[in-house]
Each structure stands twice: as C-alpha cells, then as structure tokens.
C-alpha cells in the first residue's frame, strides 16, 4: 500500500486529541470513514467501541462525555448515517457535554451529481455544535494545518460551555493506505487556554441580604463542599438527585416537591436569597415556587450554561463551588429558615416512607426509592426523562453521588445507549431506571451488550404506555379512546423476550420481594417491573395529599 495523506491526517488528528486527553472512540462502521478507522486501529491510546446503529453510537459517545468530561470521538460514514447523530448532538449541546463528531463525506466532485450515499453535510447540525470545520480531501501539501484542526476542535469542545464539535472529513478513493510520518507538534501545542478570573463580589453581597436557600441541580462540581457550605451558613439545601448532594448528608432537603404543594407551608419557607447551583430541578412545583417568592436569585453555572425559563434569575455567574466557598467565607450563619425547612422535610420523609412502604403491591414511587437506595457508593444511576427522573427526585432520599439524566432536550431516545456509554467511559456499574416506551425507543443499545465488558442493570417500568401523560390535562379532557391513541400509546411488545432476543439476561417481576431479590442479584441485564398507569396517578396523589394533611395538622398545633 502507498502512503496515504488521508490516513496520515487522521493519525495526526487522533494524536492531537489523545495528547489533549481524549481516550475513547465510538464507531458506527462504514466504508467512506475507512481512513479514520485505520487510524484508530493503529492508535492504542484509544478504546474503540463499535456500535451497529448510528443513533445508539452517538448516545454512547454522549455517555462517555458525561462520565469522563472528555470528548468521545464519534465516527460514521457518509450520508444519512451522519443525520442519525443529530439527537445526541442536540442533547450534548444543551447539556454541555464534550464530543468530537467526525462524519466522513464524499469529495466535492461527487456532491450534487446524484452520487450514492451522499447528502449535504455542511453545517449539518446547525447551531448545536460549538464549531464546524469542513476538511477538504487531504493532501500532504497542507499537512502543516492538520494539528491546528485537531487542537482547535478539541479546545472548542471542552471550553465553557462545553459541547459537541463537527469535523466533516471529505475523502477520495482509494480509502485504504498507510500513514507517513506525522507533522511535528510545536512546543505550545499542549497548553490549553487559561480559565478567566471570576468576579465574586455579587456572591459576597448575598450574605448581607437575610435568609438564604441553596438550590442544587445537575452540574454541581463538588457536592460535598456545597453541603459543608450549606451547614456553615445555616442555609437549607434543596438537592436534586443529579446534584450528587443526596449521597453525602442526611440533612439535605429531598422532598421539596411534596412540601411545596401545601400552600401555607410554602409561604412559611420563602427566603430572601436563592443561590441556584447548576441546573434547575425537574419539579415544576419547585420552579414555580421559586418564581413566586420574589427572592433574589443568583444562578451559579459551573458548566457555563445559562438556564432561566421562568425569567427569575437576577444574575448568572460562571464559577465552581470552590469559588462560592471563598466568596461566602465571611457570612454569619442564620439557621432560622433551615429549622423551618427541616421540620417540613422530617414530616414529609416520615409520611412518604409510611405511605410507600405500607402498600403491598409494586408502585412506581416504591420502585424509585428501592432502586436509588440499592446503589453502591461507586455506582452510577441514569434516569430516563418523563416519570423516572421525577419519581427519584420526589420520593427517593439516599442516592449515589453520580446521577445522570438527559435533560438538555428532555428526550426519551438514546437512554440505554447513554448508560452503556457511561459504563464504558467510567468502568463503573450503571443502573438505568427507564420507562417501557423509552426502552423500546433504544432497544438497539442491547446489541452485543453482553460482550462489552461492562455492568449495566436496566430497570424497565412497564405500564404499557406513556405514563407521564396520565398526569396532564389531556387525560382529563379527552375520552379514553382518543387519549390512549394519541397520548397513552400502549405497546404490545414483550420486553423480557426482546431482551432475550439480544442474548441479554432478563426477568419480569410483579411482587415486591421478588423485585428486590432480582435487583440485588443482577449484574448486567433487564428487569421488567409491571405497574398500572391509572393507579400510578392515584398513588402519587395519595402520597402528596398525605404529606399536605400532616403539614397542615402540624401548623394547627403550633
């Protein structure tokens, strides 16, 4: 084989990315991407993961970025394969997850002439990527530009706010060749840009404004330090499971959603200042309460992403928890608001535990509590959008420190693939709590799961359809038949058989003791638990009503 400029350029890009920290590549195989595939085969710094389906591959790369904070290199051939990456690219963009998306493409002379497996891939992902570079068919005359392409794409992916970059690689035949010597690297090539200094004065001023509250969501870079700050200030800490804070302290507020549904209690718990660290919680009740308080809201965004759908944030600051600790070091503690919040939390914890545990049948709140509490300290919990992420937020107390959910675009596609990617990137056991429709959306993630060398437990709540819609107004105003057709969307799939078809260990459970036993004994596999959508709405309402009644009774006694 003759020396190939294409393979040499790809080896150079990989050398640059590996030098800067990338270690994983996810490949959806194809022909036009051969030069990059050959380069990956020759570079033992990369762990290469093969996925048959491009959409599954892209979400696996997302999971790798989530768990490592380093971009996974994602590769596909030309044509619609590149379009299959789009959902994961959008999620990575809005969740600030680094990713280097490499799409192979036909050369210019084959564009617009009806060549097979060809489409317009220029700026394919629009504004969802941090940068786009179209790499012309490589020639050795331009080898002095290759390292700059590699470096600039990596830096764009990891700089705040992190996200995906798109490198479109045009290759001419022949696609097979051997690499020549790589172009040299300059002395400055390994130095990344410095993080700009943070103005902490707006944070320091918060300590003089009265009672404060910390609201912690996904993106907290140091959960334990945030808990210690909350304790020192005497400020209550409302912790979303994705914040990691529920793993380190029994004195975080875990049941704010149920508490704030009781109007009189919600009024007694209003702070002067709300310090939101990371993303907002999933709970609409909590977010609407924040908007109603008229408190000064300062959003701390360690990832650099600005989120304010309610229009209540007075100031966005990009910094980490360490900066917060420094800025608030001189603030005197004030525990008055914490005592009120903790009294309500203690009541809610007792009521929820009693109600959930007193029921003999399997309920979805019970499943959320059992799954979250079953996790080891070094394990990872991935929550599907719709009900799983909400049930864990509302009803679980103890959670592992690593809890993820694809809440950038809030889609239910690619959840299992994301979990597989997290396991590949972290080497830790991952438990996925997912609904039946989301599981069906991503069943291709089960392909070769048993051969990947990872531990992935998938708990599927099978209520025969889209359970979250039963909580919405559509369920109240529509007759049963149109509601089921357009929203309930019942399925007729045998989920256990589907897993078995992929040679994945699977069981179905309808009893509490059986479920707990199967969950504890499962290393990698699918555990289907059957529930009822209509009963689930009533279960949630019964819990929240019980919490409200007890809070009201406590207020009357005072």
C-alpha positions as CSV (number, residue, x, y, z in Angstrom):
1,X,0.0,0.0,0.0
2,X,1.2,3.5,-0.8
3,X,1.4,6.3,1.7
4,X,-2.0,7.9,2.3
5,X,-2.5,11.6,3.1
6,X,-6.0,10.8,4.4
7,X,-4.8,8.2,6.9
8,X,-1.8,10.3,7.9
9,X,-4.1,13.3,8.5
10,X,-6.4,11.1,10.6
11,X,-3.5,9.8,12.6
12,X,-2.4,13.4,13.2
13,X,-5.9,14.4,14.4
14,X,-6.0,11.5,16.8
15,X,-2.5,12.2,18.1
16,X,-3.6,15.7,18.9
17,X,-6.8,14.6,20.6
18,X,-5.1,11.9,22.6
19,X,-2.4,14.3,23.7
20,X,-5.0,16.7,25.0
21,X,-6.9,13.9,26.9
22,X,-9.3,12.0,24.7
23,X,-9.3,8.2,25.3
24,X,-12.5,6.8,23.8
25,X,-13.8,6.5,20.2
26,X,-17.2,5.2,19.2
27,X,-17.5,3.9,15.6
28,X,-20.6,3.1,13.6
29,X,-18.8,1.2,10.8
30,X,-19.0,2.1,7.1
31,X,-16.7,2.4,4.0
32,X,-16.2,6.1,3.5
33,X,-14.9,6.5,7.0
34,X,-12.1,4.0,6.4
35,X,-9.1,6.4,6.7
36,X,-10.1,7.4,10.3
37,X,-11.0,3.7,11.1
38,X,-7.5,2.7,10.1
39,X,-6.0,5.5,12.2
40,X,-8.0,4.3,15.2
41,X,-6.8,0.7,14.7
42,X,-3.2,1.9,14.8
43,X,-3.5,4.1,17.9
44,X,-3.6,2.0,21.1
45,X,-4.3,5.1,23.3
46,X,-7.9,4.9,22.3
47,X,-10.5,2.4,23.5
48,X,-12.6,1.8,20.4
49,X,-16.3,0.8,20.8
50,X,-18.2,-0.5,17.8
51,X,-22.0,0.2,17.5
52,X,-24.1,-1.1,14.7
53,X,-26.6,1.7,14.9
54,X,-25.5,5.4,14.5
55,X,-28.1,6.8,16.8
56,X,-27.0,4.4,19.5
57,X,-23.4,5.1,18.8
58,X,-23.9,8.9,19.3
59,X,-25.7,8.5,22.6
60,X,-22.9,6.2,23.8
61,X,-20.4,8.9,23.0
62,X,-22.7,11.3,25.0
63,X,-22.4,8.9,28.0
64,X,-18.7,8.8,27.6
65,X,-18.5,12.6,27.7
66,X,-20.8,12.7,30.7
67,X,-18.7,10.3,32.8
68,X,-15.2,11.5,31.8
69,X,-15.6,15.2,31.0
70,X,-13.5,14.4,27.9
71,X,-14.9,14.3,24.4
72,X,-15.5,10.9,22.9
73,X,-14.5,10.7,19.2
74,X,-17.6,9.7,17.3
75,X,-17.3,8.4,13.7
76,X,-19.6,7.4,10.9
77,X,-19.7,7.0,7.2
78,X,-21.3,9.5,4.7
79,X,-25.0,10.1,4.1
80,X,-27.9,9.6,6.4
81,X,-25.6,7.9,8.9
82,X,-24.5,11.5,9.9
83,X,-28.1,12.6,10.3
84,X,-28.7,9.8,12.8
85,X,-26.2,11.5,15.1
86,X,-28.4,14.6,15.4
87,X,-30.5,13.8,18.5
88,X,-27.4,13.1,20.6
89,X,-25.6,16.1,19.2
90,X,-28.5,18.3,20.3
91,X,-28.5,16.7,23.8
92,X,-24.8,17.1,24.1
93,X,-25.1,20.8,23.1
94,X,-27.8,21.7,25.6
95,X,-26.3,19.6,28.4
96,X,-22.8,21.0,27.8
97,X,-21.2,17.6,27.2
98,X,-18.0,17.5,25.1
99,X,-18.0,15.4,21.9
100,X,-16.0,15.3,18.7
101,X,-18.3,14.3,15.8
102,X,-16.4,13.0,12.8
103,X,-18.5,12.4,9.7
104,X,-17.0,11.0,6.6
105,X,-18.1,12.7,3.3
106,X,-17.7,12.4,-0.4
107,X,-15.3,14.7,-2.2
108,X,-16.6,18.0,-3.9
109,X,-16.7,16.4,-7.4
110,X,-19.3,13.9,-6.1
111,X,-21.6,16.4,-4.4
112,X,-24.8,17.4,-6.2
113,X,-24.4,14.9,-9.0
114,X,-26.5,12.0,-7.6
115,X,-23.6,10.0,-6.2
116,X,-24.8,7.3,-3.9
117,X,-24.8,7.7,-0.1
118,X,-24.3,11.4,-0.5
119,X,-26.1,14.4,1.1
120,X,-25.3,17.9,2.0
121,X,-23.3,17.6,5.3
122,X,-22.1,21.2,5.5
123,X,-23.2,22.7,8.9
124,X,-25.5,19.6,9.3
125,X,-26.0,20.2,13.0
126,X,-26.5,24.0,12.7
127,X,-26.0,25.9,15.9
128,X,-25.9,22.8,18.1
129,X,-22.2,22.5,17.6
130,X,-19.5,24.7,19.2
131,X,-17.6,24.7,15.9
132,X,-17.7,23.2,12.4
133,X,-14.8,22.5,10.2
134,X,-15.1,21.1,6.7
135,X,-11.8,19.3,5.9
136,X,-11.1,19.1,2.2
137,X,-9.7,15.8,0.7
138,X,-6.3,15.7,2.4
139,X,-3.0,16.3,0.6
140,X,0.5,16.3,2.1
141,X,1.0,19.9,0.8
142,X,-1.5,21.0,3.6
143,X,-0.1,18.8,6.4
144,X,1.0,21.9,8.3
145,X,-2.7,22.7,9.0
146,X,-3.7,19.3,10.4
147,X,-2.6,19.8,14.0
148,X,-4.3,23.1,14.2
149,X,-7.6,21.5,13.1
150,X,-7.2,18.8,15.8
151,X,-6.3,21.3,18.5
152,X,-8.9,23.9,17.7
153,X,-11.7,21.3,17.5
154,X,-10.7,19.8,20.9
155,X,-10.5,23.2,22.6
156,X,-13.9,24.2,21.2
157,X,-15.4,21.1,22.6
158,X,-14.1,21.4,26.2
159,X,-14.1,25.2,26.6
160,X,-17.0,26.5,28.7
161,X,-19.7,25.9,27.8
162,X,-18.5,22.5,26.6
163,X,-20.3,20.7,23.8
164,X,-20.0,18.9,20.5
165,X,-17.9,20.0,17.5
166,X,-18.4,18.7,14.0
167,X,-15.4,17.7,11.8
168,X,-16.6,16.8,8.3
169,X,-13.9,14.7,6.6
170,X,-14.0,14.5,2.8
171,X,-12.2,11.5,1.5
172,X,-11.3,10.5,-2.1
173,X,-10.6,7.0,-3.3
174,X,-8.5,5.0,-2.6
175,X,-9.6,4.9,1.0
176,X,-7.0,2.4,2.1
177,X,-3.4,3.3,2.7
178,X,-0.6,3.6,5.2
179,X,0.4,6.6,7.3
180,X,3.6,8.6,6.7
181,X,5.4,10.4,9.4
182,X,3.2,12.8,11.3
183,X,3.8,16.5,11.1
184,X,5.7,17.8,14.1
185,X,4.0,19.4,17.1
186,X,5.1,22.9,18.3
187,X,6.2,23.5,21.9
188,X,3.0,25.4,22.7
189,X,0.5,22.8,21.3
190,X,-0.2,21.1,24.6
191,X,-1.1,24.3,26.5
192,X,-4.8,24.9,26.8
193,X,-6.3,28.4,27.3
194,X,-6.5,29.6,30.9
195,X,-9.9,29.9,32.6
196,X,-10.7,33.6,33.1
197,X,-10.9,35.0,36.6
198,X,-14.3,35.2,38.3
199,X,-15.8,38.3,39.9
200,X,-17.1,37.1,43.2
201,X,-18.4,40.4,44.5
202,X,-22.1,39.7,43.5
203,X,-21.9,36.4,45.5
204,X,-20.3,38.0,48.5
205,X,-23.1,40.6,48.7
206,X,-25.7,37.9,49.0
207,X,-24.7,37.1,52.6
208,X,-26.0,40.5,53.7
209,X,-29.5,40.1,52.3
210,X,-31.1,37.9,55.0
211,X,-32.3,34.3,55.0
212,X,-30.8,32.3,52.2
213,X,-31.5,29.0,50.4
214,X,-29.3,26.8,48.2
215,X,-31.0,25.0,45.3
216,X,-28.6,22.4,43.8
217,X,-29.2,20.7,40.5
218,X,-27.2,18.8,37.8
219,X,-23.7,20.2,37.3
220,X,-22.5,20.7,40.8
221,X,-18.8,20.1,40.6
222,X,-18.2,19.5,44.3
223,X,-21.3,18.2,46.1
224,X,-19.6,17.6,49.5
225,X,-18.2,21.1,49.6
226,X,-21.6,22.6,48.8
227,X,-23.1,20.6,51.7
228,X,-20.4,21.9,54.0
229,X,-21.1,25.4,52.9
230,X,-24.8,25.0,53.5
231,X,-24.1,23.7,57.0
232,X,-21.8,26.6,57.8
233,X,-24.2,29.2,56.6
234,X,-27.2,27.5,58.1
235,X,-29.0,27.7,54.7
236,X,-31.3,24.9,53.7
237,X,-30.0,22.9,50.7
238,X,-32.7,21.6,48.3
239,X,-30.9,18.9,46.4
240,X,-32.0,17.4,43.1
241,X,-30.6,13.8,42.8
242,X,-28.5,14.8,39.9
243,X,-26.6,17.3,42.1
244,X,-24.8,14.5,43.9
245,X,-25.6,16.1,47.2
246,X,-28.0,13.4,48.4
247,X,-25.1,10.9,48.7
248,X,-23.2,12.8,51.4
249,X,-25.6,14.1,54.0
250,X,-28.9,13.3,55.7
251,X,-29.6,17.0,56.2
252,X,-30.4,17.9,52.6
253,X,-34.0,18.7,51.6
254,X,-35.2,15.8,49.3
255,X,-38.9,16.2,49.3
256,X,-39.4,19.8,48.3
257,X,-42.0,18.9,45.6
258,X,-44.4,17.4,48.1
259,X,-43.7,20.0,50.7
260,X,-44.4,23.0,48.5
261,X,-47.7,21.6,47.2
262,X,-49.1,22.7,50.6
263,X,-49.7,26.4,50.1
264,X,-49.5,27.6,53.7
265,X,-46.2,25.7,54.3
266,X,-44.8,27.1,51.0
267,X,-45.4,30.6,52.2
268,X,-43.6,30.0,55.5
269,X,-40.5,28.7,53.7
270,X,-39.8,31.7,51.5
271,X,-36.1,33.0,51.6
272,X,-34.7,36.4,50.8
273,X,-32.0,34.9,48.6
274,X,-31.9,31.8,46.4
275,X,-28.5,30.6,45.3
276,X,-29.1,28.1,42.5
277,X,-26.0,25.9,41.7
278,X,-26.2,24.0,38.5
279,X,-29.4,23.4,36.6
280,X,-32.9,23.9,37.9
281,X,-34.7,20.9,39.4
282,X,-37.1,18.9,37.2
283,X,-40.0,19.6,39.6
284,X,-42.4,22.2,38.1
285,X,-43.8,22.8,41.6
286,X,-40.4,23.9,42.9
287,X,-39.6,26.0,39.9
288,X,-42.9,27.8,40.1
289,X,-42.5,28.4,43.8
290,X,-39.0,29.9,43.2
291,X,-40.7,32.3,40.7
292,X,-43.4,33.2,43.2
293,X,-41.0,34.1,46.1
294,X,-39.7,37.4,44.7
295,X,-36.4,36.4,46.2
296,X,-33.1,37.5,44.6
297,X,-32.0,34.5,42.5
298,X,-28.3,34.1,41.6
299,X,-27.6,31.2,39.3
300,X,-24.1,29.6,39.6
301,X,-23.3,27.7,36.4
302,X,-20.1,25.6,36.7
303,X,-20.7,24.4,33.1
304,X,-21.2,27.9,31.8
305,X,-24.8,27.2,30.6
306,X,-27.5,29.9,31.3
307,X,-30.9,28.4,32.1
308,X,-33.8,30.7,33.1
309,X,-37.1,29.6,31.5
310,X,-39.1,31.3,34.2
311,X,-37.2,34.6,33.8
312,X,-36.4,34.9,37.5
313,X,-32.6,34.8,37.6
314,X,-31.1,38.2,38.6
315,X,-27.6,37.2,37.8
316,X,-25.7,34.4,36.1
317,X,-22.2,33.6,37.3
318,X,-19.9,31.0,35.8
319,X,-17.8,29.6,38.6
320,X,-17.3,26.5,40.7
321,X,-18.3,25.5,44.2
322,X,-14.8,26.3,45.5
323,X,-15.3,29.9,44.4
324,X,-18.6,30.0,46.3
325,X,-16.9,28.8,49.5
326,X,-14.4,31.6,49.2
327,X,-16.9,34.3,48.4
328,X,-19.2,33.4,51.3
329,X,-16.4,32.8,53.9
330,X,-17.3,35.8,56.0
331,X,-21.0,35.4,56.1
332,X,-22.5,34.9,59.5
333,X,-24.7,31.7,59.9
334,X,-28.5,32.1,60.0
335,X,-30.4,28.9,60.8
336,X,-33.9,30.2,61.2
337,X,-35.1,29.2,57.7
338,X,-33.2,25.9,57.8
339,X,-35.1,24.9,61.0
340,X,-38.4,25.6,59.3
341,X,-37.4,23.7,56.2
342,X,-36.1,20.7,58.2
343,X,-39.2,20.4,60.2
344,X,-41.2,20.2,57.0
345,X,-38.7,17.8,55.5
346,X,-38.8,15.5,58.5
347,X,-42.6,15.4,58.3
348,X,-42.5,14.6,54.6
349,X,-39.9,11.9,55.0
350,X,-41.9,10.1,57.6
351,X,-45.2,10.3,55.7
352,X,-43.8,9.3,52.4
353,X,-41.9,6.3,53.9
354,X,-45.1,5.2,55.8
355,X,-47.4,5.5,52.7
356,X,-45.0,3.9,50.2
357,X,-43.9,1.1,52.4
358,X,-47.4,0.3,53.7
359,X,-48.6,-0.6,50.3
360,X,-48.2,-4.3,49.4
361,X,-48.3,-4.1,45.6
362,X,-45.5,-2.6,43.5
363,X,-45.9,1.1,42.9
364,X,-43.7,3.4,40.8
365,X,-42.7,5.6,43.8
366,X,-41.6,2.5,45.6
367,X,-39.6,1.3,42.7
368,X,-37.8,4.7,42.5
369,X,-36.9,4.5,46.2
370,X,-35.7,0.9,46.1
371,X,-33.6,1.4,43.0
372,X,-31.9,4.6,44.3
373,X,-31.2,3.1,47.8
374,X,-29.8,-0.1,46.3
375,X,-26.9,1.7,44.7
376,X,-23.3,1.3,45.9
377,X,-21.2,4.4,46.6
378,X,-19.2,3.9,43.4
379,X,-22.1,3.1,41.1
380,X,-23.9,5.3,38.7
381,X,-27.7,5.9,38.3
382,X,-29.1,7.0,35.0
383,X,-32.7,8.2,35.0
384,X,-34.9,8.4,31.9
385,X,-36.9,11.5,31.3
386,X,-40.6,11.5,32.0
387,X,-41.5,9.7,35.2
388,X,-38.3,8.0,36.4
389,X,-36.3,11.2,36.9
390,X,-39.3,12.8,38.6
391,X,-40.1,9.9,40.9
392,X,-36.5,9.7,42.1
393,X,-36.4,13.5,42.7
394,X,-39.7,13.5,44.5
395,X,-39.6,10.3,46.6
396,X,-36.0,9.0,46.9
397,X,-33.8,10.2,49.7
398,X,-30.4,8.4,49.6
399,X,-28.9,8.4,46.1
400,X,-25.4,7.7,44.7
401,X,-23.1,10.6,44.0
402,X,-23.3,10.1,40.3
403,X,-26.8,10.5,38.9
404,X,-27.4,11.5,35.3
405,X,-30.4,12.2,33.1
406,X,-30.6,13.6,29.6
407,X,-32.3,16.8,30.4
408,X,-30.8,19.1,27.8
409,X,-33.6,18.4,25.4
410,X,-35.5,16.1,27.7
411,X,-35.9,13.4,25.1
412,X,-36.5,9.7,25.9
413,X,-34.4,8.5,22.9
414,X,-31.0,7.0,23.5
415,X,-31.3,6.5,27.2
416,X,-29.9,2.9,27.3
417,X,-27.1,3.8,24.9
418,X,-26.2,6.7,27.1
419,X,-26.0,4.3,30.1
420,X,-23.8,1.9,28.1
421,X,-21.5,4.9,27.2
422,X,-21.3,5.9,30.9
423,X,-20.3,2.4,31.8
424,X,-17.7,2.3,29.0
425,X,-16.2,5.6,30.0
426,X,-16.2,5.2,33.8
427,X,-15.7,1.5,34.2
428,X,-18.4,1.6,36.9
429,X,-21.6,-0.3,37.2
430,X,-24.6,1.6,35.8
431,X,-28.2,1.2,36.8
432,X,-30.8,2.6,34.4
433,X,-34.3,3.4,35.5
434,X,-36.4,3.8,32.4
435,X,-40.0,3.5,31.2
436,X,-41.2,1.0,28.6
437,X,-41.6,3.4,25.7
438,X,-38.1,4.9,26.2
439,X,-36.7,1.3,26.4
440,X,-38.4,0.4,23.1
441,X,-37.0,3.6,21.6
442,X,-33.4,2.4,22.2
443,X,-33.6,-1.4,22.1
444,X,-30.6,-1.3,19.6
445,X,-28.4,-0.5,22.5
446,X,-28.8,-4.1,23.6
447,X,-26.9,-5.3,20.6
448,X,-23.7,-7.0,21.9
449,X,-24.3,-5.6,25.4
450,X,-23.0,-8.8,26.9
451,X,-19.8,-8.6,25.0
452,X,-18.8,-5.1,26.0
453,X,-17.3,-6.0,29.4
454,X,-19.5,-3.5,31.3
455,X,-22.1,-3.9,34.1
456,X,-25.4,-2.4,33.2
457,X,-28.6,-3.1,35.1
458,X,-31.7,-1.8,33.2
459,X,-34.9,-1.5,35.3
460,X,-37.9,-1.0,33.0
461,X,-41.2,0.3,34.4
462,X,-43.7,-1.4,32.1
463,X,-47.1,0.4,32.5
464,X,-48.0,-0.3,28.8
465,X,-47.5,3.2,27.5
466,X,-46.5,6.8,28.2
467,X,-47.2,7.2,31.9
468,X,-46.5,10.9,32.3
469,X,-49.4,11.8,30.0
470,X,-51.9,10.5,32.5
471,X,-50.9,13.3,34.8
472,X,-51.6,16.0,32.2
473,X,-54.7,17.9,31.3
474,X,-55.1,15.8,28.1
475,X,-56.1,12.8,30.4
476,X,-58.8,14.9,32.0
477,X,-60.5,16.4,28.9
478,X,-60.3,13.6,26.3
479,X,-62.3,10.4,26.2
480,X,-60.4,7.2,26.9
481,X,-60.1,6.0,23.3
482,X,-58.5,9.2,21.8
483,X,-56.4,9.7,24.8
484,X,-54.9,6.2,24.6
485,X,-54.4,6.5,20.9
486,X,-52.6,9.9,20.9
487,X,-51.0,10.0,24.4
488,X,-51.2,6.7,26.3
489,X,-49.7,4.9,23.3
490,X,-49.9,1.4,24.6
491,X,-47.5,-1.1,23.2
492,X,-47.9,-4.8,22.6
493,X,-44.2,-5.8,23.0
494,X,-42.9,-8.5,25.3
495,X,-40.0,-6.6,26.8
496,X,-38.4,-9.6,28.5
497,X,-38.5,-11.5,25.2
498,X,-37.0,-8.5,23.4
499,X,-34.0,-8.6,25.8
500,X,-33.6,-12.4,25.4
501,X,-33.6,-11.9,21.6
502,X,-30.4,-9.9,22.2
503,X,-28.9,-12.6,24.4
504,X,-29.4,-10.3,27.5
505,X,-30.4,-11.8,30.8
506,X,-33.9,-10.6,31.6
507,X,-36.7,-11.2,34.2
508,X,-40.2,-9.8,34.8
509,X,-41.4,-9.0,38.4
510,X,-44.8,-8.4,39.8
511,X,-44.0,-8.9,43.5
512,X,-42.0,-6.6,45.8
513,X,-39.9,-9.3,47.4
514,X,-39.2,-10.8,44.1
515,X,-38.2,-7.5,42.6
516,X,-35.8,-6.6,45.4
517,X,-34.2,-10.1,45.2
518,X,-33.8,-9.9,41.4
519,X,-32.4,-6.4,41.5
520,X,-29.8,-7.3,44.1
521,X,-28.7,-10.4,42.2
522,X,-28.5,-8.8,38.7
523,X,-25.1,-7.7,37.4
524,X,-26.0,-7.0,33.7
525,X,-29.5,-7.5,32.4
526,X,-33.0,-6.2,32.1
527,X,-35.5,-6.3,35.0
528,X,-39.1,-5.5,33.9
529,X,-41.5,-4.4,36.6
530,X,-45.2,-4.2,35.7
531,X,-47.3,-1.3,37.0
532,X,-50.7,0.3,36.1
533,X,-50.8,3.8,34.7
534,X,-54.2,4.8,36.1
535,X,-53.2,3.5,39.6
536,X,-50.0,5.4,39.4
537,X,-51.7,8.8,39.2
538,X,-53.7,7.9,42.3
539,X,-50.6,6.7,44.1
540,X,-48.9,10.0,43.5
541,X,-51.9,12.0,44.6
542,X,-52.4,9.9,47.7
543,X,-48.8,10.5,48.8
544,X,-48.9,14.2,48.2
545,X,-52.3,14.5,49.9
546,X,-51.0,12.7,53.0
547,X,-48.0,15.0,53.2
548,X,-50.2,18.0,52.9
549,X,-52.6,16.9,55.6
550,X,-49.8,16.2,58.0
551,X,-48.1,19.5,57.4
552,X,-51.5,21.3,57.9
553,X,-52.0,19.4,61.2
554,X,-48.6,20.3,62.4
555,X,-49.2,24.0,61.6
556,X,-52.5,23.9,63.5
557,X,-50.8,22.5,66.6
558,X,-48.3,25.4,66.5
